[in-house]
Amino acid sequence: MRGGSEAPLVSTLEKAELNMNLDALYSELTLKPSGKLALVVLDGLGDVATREQGFVTPLEAAVTPNLDALSKDSAQGRMLPLAPGITPGSGPGHLALFGYDPLEYQVGRGVIEALGLGMELKAGDVAARANFCTLDERGIVIDRRAGRIETSVCERLCALLSSKVKKLGETEVIIKAGKGHRFVVVFRGKGMEGPLTDADPHREGFAIPTVQPVNAKSVKAKKAAKLVAEFYKAALPLLGKEKPANGFLMRGIAHQPDIPKFQDRYKLRPACIAIYPMYKGLAQLVAMTKLEGHQTIAEQFERYLAEYDNYDYFFIHFKYTDMYGEDGNFAAKRKAVEDFDAALPILLRKKPEVLAITGDHSTPCVIKGHSWHPQPVLLHSAYSGSDKLERFTETGANCGSLGLFEAKYLIRLMQANAKMLDKFGA
Amino acid sequence: MRGGSEAPLVSTLEKAELNMNLDALYSELTLKPSGKLALVVLDGLGDVATREQGFVTPLEAAVTPNLDALSKDSAQGRMLPLAPGITPGSGPGHLALFGYDPLEYQVGRGVIEALGLGMELKAGDVAARANFCTLDERGIVIDRRAGRIETSVCERLCALLSSKVKKLGETEVIIKAGKGHRFVVVFRGKGMEGPLTDADPHREGFAIPTVQPVNAKSVKAKKAAKLVAEFYKAALPLLGKEKPANGFLMRGIAHQPDIPKFQDRYKLRPACIAIYPMYKGLAQLVAMTKLEGHQTIAEQFERYLAEYDNYDYFFIHFKYTDMYGEDGNFAAKRKAVEDFDAALPILLRKKPEVLAITGDHSTPCVIKGHSWHPQPVLLHSAYSGSDKLERFTETGANCGSLGLFEAKYLIRLMQANAKMLDKFGA
């Protein structure tokens, strides 16, 4: 689709050098930690003001005395998760917040699911999101979720497959049950990569398609595709007599990319305080320490207090703004913001030197899904300055001193506010 | 304290690929059309508020009830035509609006003039903007416009040249008369490119300079320059006895770059509803269908209504804001905005799913010409949200949710608002 013969003004090489230089520069300027940094993500926080809702967003409609108090001493702005108009999944949304260019580090869904189940992946592992299904006698998918079998059944079937299919040639096969009919398969071997097409017809009435490399030229992906076919050959017969879970589908088949560790990149000891598997998985992808055992935002903030001395950077994830945005439930999303606000004073008992509160993307109620709208961000530190905004809202953030910027730069602003970025040049 | 040794994360080559990837990513995410997209360009719309005019811009001074009503349900922002401080011509200004990086796709004035006259250029054609002039007996230019001869004279002279100079070697020569003393020459051959320096002293009292390649190293440009010299050698004697048009000047000599077609790039059937040749030419450059036969903005909007079902994307161009800005005529520019506003309800009878109203650049009255000031943009859709701005103005747009962004991304935002861009990543 690209342009044809006209030569770009800046040569490919020059452009590449320019890009590389910025990352290298940040690394070079990065100083040792001083103080604590906290990134608090209200998933899907951003929204849009529509006529139907009286021209306010859930964040604007919410009663948020604690955020309001904080906003008086904070800078605000809006962040592009990736690039104008692009709606990110949770993976790219969070990687950007962690300071990794989501285009540079693409992570397939299978990898994220595996990480979310607590599997310790290695760079090069190929992972697939899988689930049991029901096949008829001709191999046609007649129920893509196998009647949503119980988790206990799923665990038994995964144990069965695990015990019988441990290796395929030199490649190790690791299977782990998830919730309900879901599980994950990891292939640990050499010389493989994703992405592959799905072993899933995506609707009932069709057979399970054979997977193919997305990039037909990739030798590594061909090897991975061959292995998935071998796995089906070995595993499907083992389920032949099961009811209703006599088959399985595989999606999002991809390899774990080699992502630099957060601690190496920023010289910060990072901790993840999330509840949902996917976000723990995303944190693990950049080698954050996952803290466990909390079930509410209040408990998450308490955990932060307890672990305050042990880490330099805390990633605290709050799911419900996204969940209710996906439902299109304005009142519930507003209430989720209020619940968050009510718990916020716990965090502030030991206020981090740098506190960023934002979303990984917007999930507008009117869209009932992720969107491309820049998410609002609030940045608070002794050096953030005040944008003189009485509240933290999308509309206010439009006029904030941070302006509109790519989310991958947030961590650089946090570093700067922690005085962890040295001066450039004399 | 410095970091130091950290190796760059990604190799030079990989980074270059990443850059390319953003365009590729947009292509990959582009979905089939749903609904109509309209780009309405008030040429040179942006302006600056000066003390002399009571600190308002023409857009702010204008009475615009229809734009005001629209703005309540719209997002706003400001767009950099190209990069900070760069004042674009109409070519780069519009190419950016069509989503093409103006640095990547450079189009010479000769090419634009040829397209504006309805000539069907091919990639690689070299085109020159030309006009008849008066030379004295020594070949000195004594009237750069040959007394502004009538169009009919111009047409006769062009026919004369066309009949005598059809080919130069293997290269085809195509000549077309414009208005008054103006015409266009196209050289259609192989292995040529622009840009060349002008065959125009740009003032009277000097001879016509010999053209030279702008890039002295370009073999293709040398060939083109040689051809222009041959053309002068063949054509000038044919005019020897004419009065006053016994010579001609050539400017903006350039080749047509190979630009990907709009429809291929965005999966949208595009139509151009412009009045002035240059804008039709620019639309043709990306292979939009040019609709003809309208003379006023009201007629242009009527035409949009009539063609509503036949296209997915409408480019509607309004010239007068730029024209009066160039004149430095504040009152007339304000009136042009009001005329536009009065016609707007015609368009809104069949409101497009996504409507963008903006300029291709600013033409501030105080500058009497194009400028580098970011133009304001209004974006309206069911998902644009409201920035709670009561009016569409430069000052209001500064606080819009779209922020300040490069104009080439506008179409991506339009695609997103039409739900024509798929989600990226899981």
Interface residues (C-beta under 8 A of the other chain):
Chain A: M1 R2 G3 G4 S5 E6 P8 L9 T12 L13 K15 A16 E17 N19 M20 D23 A24 S27 E28 L29 T30 L31 K32 D47 V48 A49 T50 R51 F55 T57 R78 L82 A83 P84 G85 I86 T87 P88 G89 S90 G91 P92 D101 P102 L103 E104 Q106 V107 G108 R109 I112 G252 P260 D264 R265 K267 P364 V366 I367 G369 H370 S371 W372 H373 P374 E394 T395 N398 C399 G403 L404 D422
Chain B: M1 R2 G3 G4 E6 P8 L9 V10 T12 L13 E14 K15 A16 L18 N19 M20 N21 L22 D23 A24 L25 Y26 S27 L29 K72 D73 Y100 L103 E104 Y105 Q106 A123 P257 D258 I259 P260 D264 R265 A382 Y383 S384 G385 S386 D387 K388 N398 C399 G400 S401 L402 G403 L404 F405 Y409 R412 L413 M414 Q415 A416 L421 D422 K423 F424 G425 A426
